[in-house]
Amino acid sequence: MTRRVDILTLVMTLTLITSGILALLLSPMNTSTSFLKAQDASPHSSSNIAGLELGIVTVSACSGTMAFLHETLINPLPTTIVIAIGTIVADGRGDVKSKKLRDRIIEEIVQSPGIHLRELHRVLGCAMGALQYHITNLLNEGLIISFQSGNTRHFFSYDFAEDDNILQLASLIRNPTIKSIISQSMKHDRITQAELSRTLSLEKSLISYYANNLVDMGILKTIKVFGRERPLALMDWARDAITGMRLL
């Protein structure tokens, strides 16, 4: 009878270990988790006897719980430690930080339309690889959109605007100098480059560079007057978009 119990115990143990190994091979594991530990194993004081009472033990891993047989190994085994591996069930806790970063990215893009990758990286303070990973997924899922302005790609929420002119305007306003020029243009019906240079304490050549580009893009327009310098004025559509969408 004793020998029969020994054989039954051995078969149950081997079956449990085999099923656990198969589960590990078939289940995707998080690379950050290298080992799974059962905390409730406690060998008896005798060096040649190990008794282990097995219950349900939960461990922190990328796939959540380990299930053990609720039995006591009655007879001494030749080893001092018994390890039983059971079926792994996902609990999803390994993705908590990842989900938080994803939510922060969406929130920042909604609050700062036209923000670009480097600015996002600086604001969020996360790893660039993780940021690019989530940006790619959010674009593929259609939760955000991107707009290329020059050599820089800017990001918006999917429902921000369909008009490329508005996307361009919001992207350009991320530039501090352009934002200052447009802000002054919002305050005045017309303003000259010389007045912009004095008000913003910027070189006139720099003001001229940005102002001329904004005219070429149809965001600013020049007003014909007598004199050498033509004042600048914000286009009506740009003024309406800035006011309605609170771009400044």
C-alpha positions in Angstrom: 0.0 0.0 0.0 2.8 2.4 0.9 4.7 1.6 -2.3 1.5 2.3 -4.3 1.1 5.7 -2.6 4.7 6.5 -3.5 4.2 5.7 -7.1 1.0 7.7 -7.3 2.7 10.7 -5.7 5.6 10.5 -8.1 3.3 10.2 -11.1 1.2 13.2 -9.9 4.4 15.3 -9.4 5.8 14.4 -12.8 2.5 15.2 -14.5 2.3 18.6 -12.8 5.9 19.5 -13.7 5.3 18.4 -17.3 2.1 20.4 -17.7 3.8 23.4 -16.2 6.8 23.3 -18.6 4.4 23.0 -21.6 2.4 26.0 -20.3 5.6 28.0 -20.0 6.7 27.1 -23.5 3.3 28.0 -25.0 2.7 31.2 -23.0 4.3 34.5 -24.0 6.5 35.7 -21.2 7.6 39.3 -20.3 11.3 39.7 -20.9 11.6 41.6 -17.7 10.6 38.5 -15.7 13.3 35.9 -15.6 12.3 33.7 -12.6 9.1 32.5 -11.0 9.3 31.7 -7.3 7.0 29.8 -5.0 7.3 31.4 -1.6 5.5 28.7 0.5 8.1 25.9 0.1 9.6 25.1 3.5 11.9 22.0 3.9 11.7 20.1 7.2 14.7 20.2 9.6 15.9 16.8 8.6 18.4 16.9 5.8 17.0 13.8 4.0 13.2 14.6 4.3 11.2 17.3 2.5 7.5 17.7 3.0 5.7 20.3 1.1 2.1 21.3 1.5 0.8 22.7 -1.8 -2.1 25.2 -2.1 -2.8 28.1 -4.4 0.1 30.5 -4.6 0.0 33.8 -6.5 3.2 35.2 -7.8 4.0 38.4 -9.6 4.8 37.7 -13.2 3.8 38.8 -16.6 1.2 36.0 -16.5 -0.4 35.9 -13.1 -1.2 32.8 -11.0 0.4 29.5 -10.4 -1.8 26.6 -9.2 -0.5 23.8 -7.1 -2.1 20.6 -5.9 -3.7 20.9 -2.4 -2.1 17.8 -1.1 0.7 16.9 1.4 3.5 14.8 0.1 3.3 12.1 2.8 6.5 10.1 2.2 10.0 11.5 2.3 11.5 12.2 -1.1 15.2 11.9 -1.9 15.6 15.6 -2.4 15.1 18.5 0.1 13.2 20.9 -2.3 10.2 20.1 -4.4 9.2 22.6 -7.2 5.8 22.3 -8.8 4.9 24.3 -11.8 1.3 24.8 -12.8 -0.8 26.6 -15.4 -0.1 30.3 -15.9 -3.1 32.6 -16.3 -2.6 36.2 -17.4 -3.4 38.9 -14.9 -2.3 41.9 -17.0 -0.5 43.7 -14.2 2.8 43.8 -16.1 1.3 46.4 -18.5 0.4 49.0 -15.8 3.3 51.3 -16.5 2.9 50.9 -20.3 -0.7 51.8 -20.1 0.0 54.9 -18.0 2.6 56.2 -20.5 0.1 55.6 -23.4 -2.6 57.6 -21.6 -0.1 60.4 -20.8 0.9 60.6 -24.5 -2.7 60.9 -25.6 -3.5 63.5 -22.9 -0.4 65.7 -23.9 -1.3 65.6 -27.6 -4.9 66.6 -26.9 -3.7 69.5 -24.6 -0.9 70.6 -27.0 -2.1 70.1 -30.6 0.8 70.1 -33.0 3.3 68.9 -30.5 6.3 67.1 -32.1 8.2 64.1 -31.0 11.2 65.8 -29.4 8.9 68.1 -27.4 6.8 65.1 -26.3 10.0 63.3 -25.2 11.1 66.3 -23.2 7.7 66.9 -21.5 7.0 63.2 -20.6 10.6 62.4 -19.6 10.3 58.8 -20.9 12.5 56.6 -23.0 12.5 57.6 -26.7 12.1 53.9 -27.7 8.9 53.5 -25.6 7.6 56.8 -26.9 8.1 55.9 -30.5 6.5 52.5 -29.9 3.3 54.0 -28.5 3.2 56.7 -31.1 3.3 54.1 -33.8 0.5 52.1 -32.2 -1.7 55.1 -31.7 -1.2 56.2 -35.3 -2.1 52.6 -36.5 -5.2 52.6 -34.3 -6.3 56.0 -35.6 -6.4 57.6 -32.2 -4.0 60.3 -33.3 -2.9 61.8 -36.6 0.4 63.4 -37.8 1.2 66.3 -40.0 4.5 66.9 -41.7 5.7 70.6 -41.5 9.1 71.0 -43.0 11.4 68.3 -41.5 9.2 67.9 -38.4 6.2 65.7 -37.8 3.5 67.1 -35.5 0.8 65.1 -33.7 -2.9 65.8 -33.2 -5.9 64.0 -31.8 -7.8 62.2 -34.5 -10.7 64.6 -34.3 -8.8 67.9 -34.1 -9.2 69.1 -37.7 -9.4 67.9 -41.3 -8.2 71.1 -42.9 -4.5 71.0 -43.7 -4.3 74.8 -43.4 -5.4 74.5 -39.7 -3.0 71.7 -39.1 -0.2 73.7 -40.6 -1.1 76.8 -38.5 -1.2 74.8 -35.3 2.1 73.1 -36.1 3.8 76.4 -36.8 2.6 78.0 -33.6 4.8 75.4 -31.7 7.7 77.6 -32.8 8.2 80.3 -30.2 9.2 83.0 -32.7 6.3 82.3 -35.0 3.9 82.2 -32.0 5.1 85.6 -30.9 4.6 87.1 -34.4 1.1 85.6 -34.8 0.2 86.7 -31.2 1.1 90.3 -32.0 -0.8 90.1 -35.3 -3.9 88.9 -33.4 -3.6 92.0 -31.2 -3.4 94.5 -34.1 -5.3 94.8 -37.3 -2.0 95.6 -39.0 1.6 95.7 -37.8 4.9 96.3 -39.6 8.0 94.2 -39.4 9.9 97.1 -37.7 7.2 97.2 -35.0 7.4 93.5 -34.5 11.2 93.7 -34.2 10.9 96.4 -31.5 8.1 94.8 -29.6 9.6 91.3 -29.6 13.2 92.5 -29.2 14.3 90.3 -32.2 16.5 91.1 -35.2 14.6 92.5 -38.1 16.2 90.0 -40.4 14.8 87.1 -38.3 11.3 88.8 -38.3 11.6 89.2 -42.0 12.4 85.6 -42.6 9.5 84.2 -40.6 7.0 86.9 -41.7 7.7 86.3 -45.4 7.3 82.5 -45.0 3.9 83.1 -43.2 2.9 85.3 -46.1 3.9 82.6 -48.6 1.8 80.1 -46.7 -1.3 82.3 -46.7 -1.3 82.9 -42.9 -0.3 86.5 -43.1 -0.9 89.1 -45.8 0.6 92.4 -46.7 -1.4 95.5 -47.0 -0.7 98.0 -49.8 -0.1 101.5 -48.3 2.0 104.5 -49.3 5.5 104.2 -48.0 8.4 101.8 -48.1 7.2 99.1 -45.6 3.9 97.3 -46.0 2.1 96.3 -42.8 1.2 92.7 -42.1 -2.2 91.4 -41.2 -3.5 88.0 -40.2 -5.7 86.3 -42.7 -9.4 86.0 -41.6 -9.4 82.2 -41.7 -6.3 82.1 -39.5 -7.8 84.5 -37.0 -11.0 82.5 -36.8 -9.2 79.2 -36.4 -6.9 80.6 -33.6 -9.9 82.1 -31.8 -12.3 79.1 -32.2 -9.7 76.4 -31.4 -7.8 78.4 -28.8 -4.4 77.8 -30.5 -2.7 80.5 -28.5 
